Amino acid sequence: MGELPDDIDRAAIEEHAQRTVEQIALRKVRKSLDDIEEAESARRRLLRYALIACAILAALGVLSFFGFIFHGKDDLPKAAPMQVPGAPPQRQ
């Protein structure tokens, strides 16, 4: 014989319960993946800002270094001009 109506209802209820549990599990997995993706995106954004800050600091460091090296080259005191003799001194 076939299944009784109670068995059919019970099978439908079990199937619905199984689908509900699977959907809940899939939602939890999707939420976890979204959280991981959001954290990864925040980490990449923070890394990008850190690299930009390092590049700016490096550029400022290079400019400061060259500023200290080349600053005041024209302001150095000038030495007295050398006198070049016209002819070598003669020995006696």
SVG drawing of the C-alpha trace seen along z (x, -y; Angstrom):
<svg xmlns="http://www.w3.org/2000/svg" viewBox="-4 -88 127 90">
<polyline fill="none" stroke="black" stroke-width="0.4" points="0.0,0.0 0.9,-3.6 1.9,-6.0 -0.7,-7.1 -1.7,-10.8 0.1,-11.2 3.3,-9.8 3.0,-12.3 2.5,-15.2 5.4,-14.0 7.7,-13.7 6.7,-17.2 7.3,-18.6 10.8,-16.9 11.6,-18.2 10.6,-21.7 12.6,-21.5 15.6,-20.3 15.3,-23.1 14.9,-25.7 18.1,-24.4 20.0,-24.5 18.9,-28.0 19.9,-29.2 23.3,-27.5 23.8,-29.2 22.9,-32.6 25.4,-32.1 28.1,-31.1 27.3,-34.1 27.4,-36.4 30.8,-35.0 32.1,-35.5 30.8,-39.1 32.5,-39.8 35.8,-38.3 35.5,-40.3 34.8,-43.5 37.8,-42.9 40.0,-42.2 38.8,-45.4 39.5,-47.4 43.0,-45.9 43.8,-46.8 42.5,-50.3 44.7,-50.7 47.7,-49.4 47.1,-51.8 47.0,-54.8 50.1,-53.5 52.0,-53.3 50.9,-56.7 52.0,-58.1 55.4,-56.4 55.9,-57.8 55.1,-61.3 57.5,-60.9 60.2,-59.6 59.8,-62.5 60.0,-65.0 63.1,-63.2 64.8,-63.4 63.8,-67.1 65.1,-67.8 68.4,-65.9 69.1,-67.8 68.0,-71.1 70.6,-70.6 73.3,-69.7 72.7,-72.4 71.5,-75.1 73.9,-78.1 76.4,-77.0 76.3,-80.6 76.6,-82.1 80.0,-80.4 82.8,-82.9 85.0,-83.4 88.7,-82.8 91.2,-85.4 92.1,-85.0 95.4,-83.1 98.2,-85.0 99.8,-83.2 103.4,-84.3 104.2,-85.3 107.5,-83.4 109.0,-80.9 111.2,-82.4 114.9,-82.2 117.5,-80.6 120.6,-82.3"/>
</svg>
